[in-house]
Amino acid sequence: MTVKTVGLDLAKDVFQVHGISENGRVIFNRAIKRAKLLAFFETLPPCLVGMEACGSSHHWGRQLRKLGHEVKLMPAGYVKPYVKRGKSDAVDAEAICEAVRRPTMRFVEIKTEEQQAILAIHRTRDLAVRQRTQLANMIRSLLREFGHILPIGIEAVAAFAKRHLDGDHPDMPEIANGLLGVQCYQFLGLNERIAGYSKMIEQHAMMSADARRLMRMPGIGPITASAIVATIGDAKQFRTGRDLAAWLGLTPLNKSSGGKERLGKITKQGDRYIRKLLVVGMTSRAVMAKRSPQKVDLWTAKIVADKPFRLATVAMANKAARAVWAMLTKKQEYRQPAF
């Protein structure tokens, strides 16, 4: 009996594989060590392999494709409904095998090694930014305990840190000033690393034709363009621009029933990092529209004037996501939205 579909439950060292025939009969459900996994799949005829999109799934997807198998990744949340009572690796592998055969299942594109390498820079930079924010808050709170208040903005903390390391210490106990010096040193170091990561991302964006095309859209800079290209590639896994906007969590939550349509707040599902970058970029664009309406297109000026500010920025991010889809899939240049 020939194996047609395999559900692979990924793990750190021991993997679970569940294989079935064309008519759904179980052929095997067994645990396999990491070192023997590829050798096991080499013995199988080309078949459909389903996995949850999680840590190392893209790596294993690339390896199994080299062996001739058709590999499909699925969001873990879409696999969960197929898990029967109880929880074990064998049950999870069976649920994956069942889910991958569903005709309406949504899949995740397998990323290339280059895409994952670029995303590693983004993740590292994002971590450094969060650490810098924590340090800035710590410096501000320590100064506040002794009656010293810094102006708003990360630049004010950077300026204070440089002055402190140059010997311009505030009126504080020596112990507190010593701790503050360590924090300022760490803060400036993080600042330099963030600048270096940003430079690497900008260089990648300039080398990518798709990223350069995206950067022609107002509100999208090199970091956002690079993140989008590294995450979704040519965006052809999405049928429409609305599908991309929905994947980014920028569409309203639909709770319609009984013929009554009820739309709520945005879902905030999908890729949180790109959604944040788009909203921040459109916020900058909306601020410009408020200060200088003559410098933006009529659609942007109107929506900023007619809607609450945050609602307007999210709506602009939604429209930007749809434009991104068209620019990537159809290789079109950016066009200002019609009024």
C-alpha positions as CSV (number, residue, x, y, z in Angstrom):
1,M,0.0,0.0,0.0
2,T,1.5,3.3,-1.1
3,V,1.8,6.4,1.1
4,K,0.1,9.4,-0.3
5,T,-0.1,11.9,2.6
6,V,2.2,12.4,5.6
7,G,1.6,14.5,8.7
8,L,4.8,15.6,10.3
9,D,4.8,17.0,13.8
10,L,8.0,18.9,14.3
11,A,10.0,18.9,17.6
12,K,13.5,19.5,18.9
13,D,14.8,15.9,18.6
14,V,12.0,13.4,18.2
15,F,9.5,13.9,15.3
16,Q,6.2,12.1,14.8
17,V,5.1,11.0,11.3
18,H,1.6,9.9,10.4
19,G,1.2,8.4,6.9
20,I,-2.0,7.4,5.1
21,S,-2.9,5.8,1.8
22,E,-5.0,7.4,-0.9
23,N,-8.2,6.1,0.6
24,G,-7.3,7.3,4.1
25,R,-6.0,4.1,5.6
26,V,-3.3,4.5,8.2
27,I,0.0,3.0,7.1
28,F,2.3,4.2,9.9
29,N,2.3,6.5,12.9
30,R,5.7,6.5,14.5
31,A,8.4,8.6,16.2
32,I,11.7,9.3,14.4
33,K,14.9,10.8,15.7
34,R,16.1,14.0,14.0
35,A,19.2,12.4,12.6
36,K,17.1,9.7,10.8
37,L,14.3,11.9,9.5
38,L,15.6,12.7,6.0
39,A,16.7,9.1,5.5
40,F,13.2,8.0,6.4
41,F,11.6,10.3,3.8
42,E,14.2,9.1,1.2
43,T,12.5,5.7,1.4
44,L,9.1,7.1,0.7
45,P,7.7,7.8,-2.8
46,P,6.9,11.4,-3.6
47,C,3.9,12.3,-1.5
48,L,2.1,15.3,0.2
49,V,3.7,16.3,3.5
50,G,1.9,18.6,5.9
51,M,3.5,20.6,8.7
52,E,2.6,23.3,11.1
53,A,4.3,26.7,10.3
54,C,6.6,27.0,13.3
55,G,10.2,27.1,14.3
56,S,12.4,25.2,11.7
57,S,9.4,24.3,9.5
58,H,10.8,26.3,6.6
59,H,14.1,24.5,6.8
60,W,12.5,21.1,6.8
61,G,10.2,22.1,4.0
62,R,13.1,23.0,1.8
63,Q,14.9,19.8,2.7
64,L,11.9,17.6,1.9
65,R,11.2,19.4,-1.4
66,K,14.7,18.5,-2.5
67,L,13.7,14.9,-2.0
68,G,10.8,15.4,-4.4
69,H,7.9,15.7,-1.9
70,E,5.1,18.3,-2.1
71,V,5.4,20.2,1.2
72,K,2.6,22.4,2.6
73,L,2.9,24.5,5.8
74,M,-0.3,25.5,7.7
75,P,-0.9,28.0,10.6
76,A,-1.1,26.1,13.8
77,G,-4.4,27.7,14.7
78,Y,-6.0,26.1,11.6
79,V,-4.7,22.6,12.5
80,K,-6.0,22.7,16.1
81,P,-9.7,22.0,15.2
82,Y,-8.7,18.6,13.7
83,V,-7.1,17.4,17.0
84,K,-9.2,14.7,18.6
85,R,-9.6,14.3,22.3
86,G,-6.4,14.3,24.2
87,K,-3.0,15.7,23.3
88,S,0.0,13.8,22.2
89,D,2.6,13.9,19.3
90,A,0.7,11.0,17.6
91,V,-2.6,12.8,17.8
92,D,-1.0,16.0,16.5
93,A,0.6,14.3,13.6
94,E,-2.8,12.7,12.7
95,A,-4.5,16.1,12.9
96,I,-1.9,17.6,10.6
97,C,-2.4,14.8,8.1
98,E,-6.1,15.4,8.2
99,A,-5.9,19.2,7.9
100,V,-3.5,19.3,4.9
101,R,-6.0,17.3,2.8
102,R,-8.8,19.9,3.3
103,P,-9.6,21.7,0.0
104,T,-10.3,25.0,1.8
105,M,-7.1,24.9,4.0
106,R,-4.9,28.0,3.9
107,F,-1.2,27.5,3.5
108,V,2.0,29.4,4.3
109,E,4.6,29.8,1.6
110,I,8.0,28.2,2.4
111,K,10.6,31.0,2.7
112,T,14.0,30.8,1.1
113,E,17.2,30.9,3.1
114,E,17.8,34.5,1.9
115,Q,14.4,35.6,3.1
116,Q,15.0,34.1,6.5
117,A,18.5,35.7,6.7
118,I,17.0,39.1,6.1
119,L,14.2,38.5,8.6
120,A,16.9,37.6,11.1
121,I,18.3,41.1,10.8
122,H,14.8,42.6,11.3
123,R,14.2,40.4,14.4
124,T,17.6,41.3,15.9
125,R,17.0,45.0,15.3
126,D,13.5,44.8,16.8
127,L,14.9,43.1,19.9
128,A,17.6,45.8,20.2
129,V,14.9,48.6,19.9
130,R,12.8,47.0,22.6
131,Q,15.9,46.7,24.9
132,R,16.8,50.3,24.2
133,T,13.3,51.4,25.2
134,Q,13.6,49.5,28.4
135,L,16.9,51.1,29.2
136,A,15.5,54.5,28.4
137,N,12.6,54.0,30.8
138,M,15.1,52.8,33.4
139,I,17.3,55.9,33.0
140,R,14.3,58.2,33.2
141,S,12.8,56.5,36.3
142,L,16.2,56.6,38.1
143,L,16.6,60.3,37.4
144,R,13.0,61.0,38.4
145,E,13.7,59.4,41.8
146,F,16.1,62.2,42.5
147,G,14.1,65.0,40.9
148,H,15.7,65.1,37.5
149,I,13.3,65.1,34.5
150,L,14.4,64.5,30.9
151,P,12.5,65.9,27.9
152,I,10.3,63.6,25.8
153,G,11.9,61.5,23.1
154,I,14.7,59.0,22.6
155,E,17.1,61.7,21.4
156,A,16.9,63.4,24.8
157,V,18.0,60.2,26.5
158,A,20.8,59.8,24.0
159,A,22.0,63.4,24.6
160,F,21.9,62.9,28.4
161,A,23.8,59.6,28.1
162,K,26.6,61.3,26.1
163,R,26.8,64.1,28.7
164,H,26.9,61.7,31.6
165,L,29.8,59.7,30.1
166,D,31.6,62.9,29.4
167,G,31.6,63.6,33.1
168,D,28.5,65.9,33.4
169,H,26.8,64.1,36.3
170,P,23.5,65.2,37.9
171,D,23.3,65.9,41.6
172,M,22.8,62.3,42.9
173,P,24.5,59.9,45.3
174,E,27.7,58.4,44.0
175,I,26.2,54.9,43.9
176,A,23.2,56.0,41.8
177,N,25.5,57.9,39.4
178,G,27.6,54.8,39.0
179,L,24.6,52.7,38.0
180,L,23.4,55.4,35.7
181,G,26.8,55.4,34.0
182,V,26.5,51.7,33.3
183,Q,23.0,52.2,31.9
184,C,24.1,55.1,29.7
185,Y,27.0,53.0,28.3
186,Q,24.6,50.2,27.5
187,F,22.1,52.6,25.9
188,L,24.6,54.2,23.6
189,G,25.9,50.8,22.6
190,L,22.4,49.7,21.6
191,N,22.0,52.9,19.7
192,E,25.1,52.1,17.6
193,R,23.9,48.5,17.0
194,I,20.5,49.6,15.9
195,A,22.1,52.1,13.5
196,G,24.2,49.2,12.1
197,Y,21.2,46.9,11.7
198,S,19.3,49.7,10.0
199,K,22.1,50.2,7.5
200,M,22.2,46.5,6.7
201,I,18.4,46.5,6.0
202,E,18.7,49.7,3.8
203,Q,21.4,48.0,1.7
204,H,19.2,44.9,1.2
205,A,16.3,47.1,0.2
206,M,18.4,49.0,-2.4
207,M,19.5,45.7,-3.9
208,S,15.9,44.4,-4.3
209,A,13.8,45.7,-7.3
210,D,10.6,44.9,-5.4
211,A,11.7,46.8,-2.3
212,R,12.8,49.8,-4.4
213,R,9.3,49.8,-6.0
214,L,7.6,49.7,-2.7
215,M,9.7,52.6,-1.3
216,R,8.1,54.9,-3.9
217,M,4.9,54.7,-1.9
218,P,4.6,57.6,0.6
219,G,4.9,56.2,4.2
220,I,7.0,53.2,3.2
221,G,10.7,53.4,3.8
222,P,13.6,50.8,3.5
223,I,12.8,49.0,6.7
224,T,9.1,48.4,5.8
225,A,9.9,47.5,2.2
226,S,12.6,45.1,3.2
227,A,10.4,43.4,5.8
228,I,7.5,43.0,3.3
229,V,9.6,41.5,0.6
230,A,11.4,39.2,3.0
231,T,8.2,38.0,4.5
232,I,5.8,37.6,1.5
233,G,8.1,37.6,-1.5
234,D,6.0,38.2,-4.6
235,A,2.7,38.0,-2.7
236,K,1.2,35.6,-5.1
237,Q,0.0,33.3,-2.3
238,F,-2.7,35.9,-1.8
239,R,-5.6,36.0,-4.3
240,T,-6.4,39.7,-3.8
241,G,-5.1,42.7,-2.0
242,R,-7.9,42.4,0.6
243,D,-6.5,38.9,1.4
244,L,-3.1,40.5,2.2
245,A,-4.8,43.2,4.3
246,A,-6.8,40.5,6.1
247,W,-3.6,38.5,6.7
248,L,-2.0,41.5,8.3
249,G,-5.0,42.0,10.6
250,L,-6.0,45.3,9.0
251,T,-9.6,44.4,8.1
252,P,-12.6,44.7,10.5
253,L,-13.7,41.7,12.6
254,N,-16.9,40.3,11.1
255,K,-19.6,39.1,13.5
256,S,-22.5,39.1,11.1
257,S,-25.5,36.7,11.8
258,G,-29.1,36.4,10.8
259,G,-28.7,38.7,7.8
260,K,-27.4,41.5,9.9
261,E,-23.8,42.7,9.2
262,R,-21.8,43.7,12.2
263,L,-18.2,44.9,11.7
264,G,-16.0,45.5,14.7
265,K,-12.4,46.6,15.2
266,I,-9.6,45.3,13.1
267,T,-8.7,41.7,13.8
268,K,-5.0,42.3,14.6
269,Q,-4.2,38.8,13.3
270,G,-1.3,37.7,11.1
271,D,2.1,39.4,11.0
272,R,2.3,41.9,13.8
273,Y,5.7,43.3,12.8
274,I,4.6,44.4,9.3
275,R,1.3,45.7,10.5
276,K,3.1,47.9,13.0
277,L,5.5,49.2,10.4
278,L,2.7,50.0,8.0
279,V,0.6,51.8,10.7
280,V,3.7,53.8,11.9
281,G,4.5,54.8,8.3
282,M,0.9,55.8,7.6
283,T,0.9,57.8,10.9
284,S,3.8,59.8,9.6
285,R,2.0,60.4,6.3
286,A,-1.2,61.5,8.2
287,V,0.8,63.9,10.3
288,M,2.1,65.5,7.1
289,A,-1.5,65.6,5.7
290,K,-2.6,67.5,8.8
291,R,0.3,70.0,8.7
292,S,0.5,70.5,4.9
293,P,-2.7,69.1,3.1
294,Q,-1.4,70.5,-0.2
295,K,1.6,68.1,-0.1
296,V,-0.5,64.9,-0.1
297,D,-3.1,63.3,-2.5
298,L,-6.7,64.3,-2.2
299,W,-7.8,60.9,-0.8
300,T,-5.3,61.1,2.1
301,A,-6.2,64.7,2.9
302,K,-9.9,63.9,2.9
303,I,-9.8,60.8,5.1
304,V,-7.5,62.6,7.6
305,A,-9.9,65.5,7.7
306,D,-13.1,63.4,8.0
307,K,-12.1,60.6,10.3
308,P,-10.6,60.3,13.8
309,F,-6.8,60.3,13.5
310,R,-6.1,56.7,14.6
311,L,-9.0,55.4,12.5
312,A,-7.6,57.3,9.5
313,T,-4.1,55.9,9.9
314,V,-5.4,52.3,10.1
315,A,-7.6,52.8,7.0
316,M,-4.5,54.2,5.2
317,A,-2.5,51.2,6.3
318,N,-5.3,48.9,4.9
319,K,-5.2,50.7,1.6
320,A,-1.4,50.6,1.5
321,A,-1.5,46.8,2.0
322,R,-3.8,46.4,-1.0
323,A,-1.5,48.7,-3.1
324,V,1.5,46.6,-2.0
325,W,-0.2,43.4,-3.3
326,A,-0.8,45.0,-6.7
327,M,2.8,46.4,-6.9
328,L,4.3,43.0,-6.0
329,T,2.1,40.6,-8.0
330,K,1.6,42.8,-11.1
331,K,5.0,44.6,-11.0
332,Q,3.2,47.9,-11.1
333,E,4.5,51.3,-10.0
334,Y,2.8,53.2,-7.3
335,R,-0.2,55.3,-8.3
336,Q,-1.9,57.8,-6.0
337,P,-5.4,56.7,-4.9
338,A,-8.3,58.3,-6.8
339,F,-10.4,60.8,-4.9
